[in-house]
Amino acid sequence: MKISRRQFAAGAAATGGLIACPAVAQQAPIVIKFSHVVTNDTPKGKGALKFKELAEKYTDGKVKVEVYPNSSLYKDKEEIEALQLGAVQMLAPATAKFAPLGAKEFEALDLPFAFKDDENFQKAMKGPLAQFLFSKLEPKGVKGLAFWDNGFHMFSANKPLIKPADLQGVKVRISGSKVADRYFRLCGAIPQILAFSEVYQALQTGVVDGCENTPSNYLTQKFYEVQKNITIARHAHLQYAVIVNSKYWEGLPPDVRTALEKAMSEATDFTNKDAQQDNAEALETMKKSGKCEFHVATDAERAAWKTAMDPTYEWAIGRVGKEAVDMIRKASAA
């Protein structure tokens, strides 16, 4: 969806017209509008609020961070274009959202069974793999600041999903990743791209039969109330890339930028630690609700899912490039 002139003007007005050159602000604080599509009580939502707290603290009030959760400012289909236009300054989209920008390499993070655990992922995203991926955004006027963890996906439907054949003919919502599209098709599912804000109603009305997401998102978006069966196989990982408008970021006073980098580093550590706790607590809350059945895949069942989805890697070379796939394999092995 294109951003209208009115939307752009509204974004500019909210920052006092300081979108491209924030350093010229004298009296008023520099405004950073941070938009995202989940609720405040999710790992990403709490991470955004933690960044706000630390950014305002470390800049001594020179910066004001306005957080817009739950698609209250832009839907996920609109937000990256809004960032490029300067109508919003900071986002934390799922990494699958970068392919339309021409940065398909980010979809390598969606490869099935790519990471052993959260520690493996977090270590990988502070090394060469993260640098490689963020370099793909720079020509698009976008700068990457950090990767935030949200743990491993579960997948669900209104019937038990024990083995790959159980997905045959199931319409599964995906966020847009071609890699996710591929591994679900290998299992016989029919992937459907839907905005995050539309998923609950789509599940409720039968537009789609199932979806994949993390426990915290299943709980806060109430997906578990409209799904009878959820399978935990740790088949894929969900992460977000915190990004900013490059021109805006480079226009900040150096001392402010340094303080914001410190705030982002600490907010990232906070978010990644919180994500593990949040997902564990969300899972227990949903289990206690009795509204759906949970199945934890056995080692043998996980092996069957991995075997069914593994051809995605060879296919992905043509999608994201051999270098990206090799870097994922190396990071995973580490």
N, C-alpha and C positions, 0 to 999 in steps of 0.2 A: 504494500500500500504506500502511495506517495504521501509525503508530508506536505500539507497545504501551507500557503503563505501565512495564513492565520495562525497555524500551529507554530511555525517558525517564529513569527512575531511575538507570540505569547511566550515562547522560550527565551527570546532575547529580552523581552520586557522584564521577565522574572530575574534576570541577572543584570539589570540596569544597563543593557546594551553592551556589556563587557565580554561578549562571547569570544571574540578573536584576540583581544588585547587586555586581559584582566589586570596587567601590571599598572595600567594608568589609573586604577582606583586610588583615591586619596583618603577619603573619610569612610565611606561605606565599606563594609567587609566584602571580600571576594566571595561570590556565590558559586558553589558547585552543586548542580542538580544531579542527584544520583537516582536513577530510575531502575526498577527491576520488576519482575512479574510474579513474585511469590509473596507470601505474607510475612509480617515482621517476626513471627515466632518460628520461622524455619532457620536453618543454619545460614543461608545467604541473607535472609532478612536481618538476623541478629548481627551478622558480620557487617552489613551496611551501617547499622546503628553504632556498632563499636568503632568503625572508621570515623563516623561523624563525631563521636565523643572525643576520640584521640586527635583528629585533625583540628578541631576547634581548640583543644587544649594546647597542642604543640605549636600552634600558630598564634597563641595568645589572642584569639578572637579575630585575627585578620581574615580568617576564612569562615564562612558559614556554609555548612553542608545541609542541603535540603533533600531528604530521602522520600522517594515516591514509590511505595511498595504495591504489590498486587495489581500490576497493570493500570494503576490509577493515573499515570501520565501518558504512557504509550503501551500498546500491545507489543508482544514480542516480534511481530512481523514488521513493526514500524520503527523500533527503537534504534537500530543501528544506523538507519538513514538519518534519523533525528540527530544522532551523535555526529555524523559526518557533516551535517548542515550547521551544527553548533547550537541547536535548540536545547540540547541536554549535554552535559559535560562528562558524565561517568555512567557506565553500565556494568552489569555482570551477567551477560547472557551465557546460556549453555553453549559449549564450543561447536555444536553442530550448526549454529547460526552463521558461522563465518564462510561457509562454502559459497553462498551467493555473492560474497565480496571478492571471490576469486582465490580465497585462502582455503582450498579444499584439504590441505594437509592436516588441519585441525580434526578432521573426521577420523584420522588414525587413532585418536583417543577413544573412539567408540568401538574399536575392534574387540570382538568377544574374548573374554578371559585374558585380557591384556595385562592386568595387574593382579598380583597375588593377594594384596591386602591394601588397606589405606596407607600404611607406612610406606609401602613400595611406591604407591602413587605419589605421595607427598614428596618423597625423596627425588623421584624422577622429575617433578615439576619445579624443582629448584636448580636444575642442571642444564646441560646442553639441549635437551629436548624442548624445554620451555623457551630457551633463547632462539632455537630454530623456528619454532612456531610463531613467536611474536615478531620475528623478522619479516614474516609473510604479511603482516598487517601494516607495516610502516608505509608502503607505497599507497595505501588506501586512506592515509590521513588519520590512522588509528594507532595508538600506542598501548601496548600491553603492560600492565603493572604487576599482576599476580594471578595465580590460579587458586581457586577456592574449591575445596573438596566437599562433595555431598554424598559420598559413599557409593554403594553398589545398588544397581537396579534390582527390583523384583519384577515379575510379570504376572498378569492376572487375566481371568476370564470368568465366565459363569459356569465353568466346568473344570474339573481337575486337569492340571497340566503337569503330568508326571514324566512323559517322554516326548521327544520332538514330534512324533506323529500326532500328538494331541493338539498341536497348533494348526493342523490341516484345516484350511478354510476359515480360520478365525480372523476377523478384522481387528487389527491391532493398531492403536494410535501410536505414532512416532512423532518426534519433534521436527523431523526434516532431514536427518542424517541418512545419506545414501548407504552408509555402512550398516546402520541399523536396519534399513530397508532390505539389504542383502541378506543379513543373517536370519531375519524373520522369514523371508521368502524361501531360504534353504530348508526351513522347517515346515513349509507349506502354508504359512500365514499370509494374510493380505494386509500389508501395511497401509495406513491412512495418515496423511499429514494433517494435524490440527493444532491450532494455537493452544497453549497451555490453559488459558482462561476458558476454553470451550470444552475441555475434556470431561468434566463432571457431567454436564448436560448430555454430551454425546454418549457417555456410558449409560446414563439413566434412561435415555430414549432408544438405545440400541443402534445408534448411528455407527458406533464401533462396539465390538464385543469385549475388548480388553485393552490393556496398555502396559507400559513398563515405567517404573519410577522408583524413587527411593522411599523408605519407610516414612521419613518426615513429610514428604510431599503427599504420600497416600493419606496420611493422617490429617494434615492441615487443609487439604483440598477435599477431604471426605470421600476419596475414591473407594475406600474400603467399604463404604456403605452401599455402593452400587456394583460391587463385584463379589461373587460368592466364593471364589477360590484364588488364592495368591500363592505363587511358588517362589521360594528363595533358593536361587542357584548361583548367585553372584556371577551372573553371566556377562555383565557389562557395567561400566562405571559412569557416574554422572559427575561432571565437574563444570565449573564456571570460570571464565576468564574475565578478570576485572580490567576494563579498558577505558581510555579517555580520548577525547579529541586532541590530536597531536599538537595542533596549532595553539589551542588553548593552553595545554600543558607547558609548552615551550615558552609561552608568553608570561608565565607566572614569574614573580620575583624569585631569584635563586634560593633565598632563605626560606621562602614559603614552600617551594618545591621540595627542598630537603626535609622540612618538617612533615610534609604530606607523605613523602616516601617512608619516613620512620613510622608514621601512623598506619600506612598500608601494610608494612611488614608485620607490625604487631597485631593488626586486625586480621591478617591472614593466618597467623599462628593461632589466634583465638578462634577463628572460624573453623579451621581444620580440626582442632581439638573438640570443639563444640559439636561438629557434625557427627562424630562417632557416638557421642553421648546422646544426642538428640535422636538419632536413628534407632539406637537401642531402646530408648524410652518410648519412642513412637510405636515400635514393634510390639512392645509389651502392652501398651495401651490398647492397640487394636486387637491383640489376642484376647485380652480380658473383656472386650466389648461383646464378643461372641457373634459379631455380625458377618464374619466370613471365616472360611477355613484356610489355615496356613499349612503349606507342605514344604518342609526343608529337604532339599534334594540330598540323597545319599551320595557318597563318593562315586559309586557306579553310575548313578543317574547323572551326576555332573559330567562324568566322562562321556556319557552318551550325548548330552547337549553340546559339549565341546567338540566332539567328533562331527556332529551335524553342522555346526557353525564354522568349523575350521577353514573350509574352502573360501571363506570371506577374505582371508589374508592374501591369497594369490590374486583374487579378483580385485582387492583394494589397491594393488600396485598400479593398475591402470587408472584408478580414481584419485589416489592421493600421492602416488609416486613411490618408487622403491626406497628412496632415502627415508621417507617418513615411516614406512613399514619397518625398515631395518632398525630405525631408532627406537621404535616402540618395542620391538623384540629385545633389543639391547637393554633398554630401561627395565623391562619386565624381568629379564634374567638377573639383573643386578639386585 
